[in-house]
Amino acid sequence: MRYQDHVVRSTQKALEDICRSAQTVPLDKADWAPMGKARSALSQMQEIATAGKWFLPIVRDRTIPEFDEHAAREAARLRQSFDTIDKCVEAAREHTSELLQAVANFPDDSLEDEIQLPFGGGMIMTMAEVLSLHWWNLTYHLGQINQIQLMLGDAEMH
């Protein structure tokens, strides 16, 4: 199995896991923020709804989307347009599908190429690492949403 195929399969599974889990959060608790400061399930899913679209030009074109104040405001505005978990799930599936097409088509001989990302003051990653960033982000937020479910008294594994 090619590395890219593994990333596609793992990311698809993680997406379905987080969508299923988020959709079990009670509607009236979707925007509940634990301790008033942690991110709600809806907030996390709003990020998931747009993350695939943000990672796409990095994978497809090896270009970094704008990461300035204007871009941050525009990203926040877009995220707010997904005002329900179901809308987030629909957008996440669409944008992740587009991203995973680019991942599946990524050339083997470019996996070790390096790119500098704007996170943490600028981190350098190989493209192999970049291909799995969306998977990592999905699993990271899945754990947070599962913790919210536990705090709400739902101990069932969804």
SULURJO-V175475 format. One record per helix or strand of 3 or more residues. SS is the DSSP state (2 for helix, 1 for strand). FROM is the first residue (numbers start at 1). TO is the last residue. If there is no record, write none. Layout:
# SULURJO-V175475
((SS;FROM;TO) (SS;FROM;TO))
This chain:
# SULURJO-V175475
((2;3;22) (2;27;29) (2;34;36) (2;41;61) (2;69;81) (2;85;104) (2;108;110) (1;114;117) (2;119;121) (1;123;126) (2;127;131) (2;133;151))
